[in-house]
Amino acid sequence: MKTHSGAKKRFKLTSRGKLRGRHAFTSHILEKKTAKRKRAHGRPARISAHDATRVKRMLGASK
């Protein structure tokens, strides 16, 4: 089974099997957002367990 090209560009699987991805709301309309919020969004987001199963399947990491 091939790896989903869009998923491999957006998500990274950690050594422990967790998923990392980008935060939403980081690309534009940044003037009104606080510096603390923008800084926090710079760090990778943890993908929820609900979405993780689907994303792992797209990445080819079955379980």
C-alpha distance (Angstrom), angle and dihedral (degrees) to the residues before:
residue distance angle dihedral
M1 . . .
K2 3.81 . .
T3 3.79 123.6 .
H4 3.81 114.9 -109.2
S5 3.82 104.9 -108.3
G6 3.82 94.6 -147.9
A7 3.80 92.7 49.7
K8 3.80 95.4 49.5
K9 3.82 89.8 54.7
R10 3.82 93.6 49.7
F11 3.81 107.2 35.7
K12 3.79 136.7 48.9
L13 3.78 126.4 -161.5
T14 3.82 113.5 -138.3
S15 3.80 123.0 -140.3
R16 3.82 89.5 -103.5
G17 3.83 91.6 54.7
K18 3.81 97.9 -103.9
L19 3.80 122.1 131.6
R20 3.78 127.1 -121.6
G21 3.79 125.2 -164.2
R22 3.79 143.8 152.7
H23 3.78 124.9 -72.8
A24 3.78 119.5 -114.9
F25 3.85 121.5 -118.2
T26 3.83 96.2 39.4
S27 3.80 105.9 112.4
H28 3.81 108.3 66.0
I29 3.85 144.7 0.9
L30 3.80 88.6 49.7
E31 3.82 97.3 148.0
K32 3.79 94.7 82.3
K33 3.82 94.5 44.7
T34 3.79 118.4 91.9
A35 3.80 120.9 -112.5
K36 3.80 89.5 -118.2
R37 3.81 91.4 55.3
K38 3.82 92.9 46.8
R39 3.82 91.2 48.6
A40 3.80 91.9 50.1
H41 3.80 90.8 49.8
G42 3.80 89.4 55.1
R43 3.79 90.5 68.3
P44 3.81 118.6 76.7
A45 3.79 118.4 -88.5
R46 3.80 122.7 -129.5
I47 3.79 111.2 -122.4
S48 3.81 113.2 -128.0
A49 3.79 120.0 -108.8
H50 3.80 90.0 -115.2
D51 3.81 92.6 60.2
A52 3.80 95.6 33.4
T53 3.80 95.1 77.0
R54 3.81 92.2 55.5
V55 3.81 93.9 44.5
K56 3.81 93.3 47.3
R57 3.78 89.1 52.9
M58 3.81 90.1 52.4
L59 3.81 90.1 49.9
G60 3.80 92.1 50.5
A61 3.82 94.9 -114.9
S62 3.78 98.1 125.2
K63 3.84 106.1 -167.4
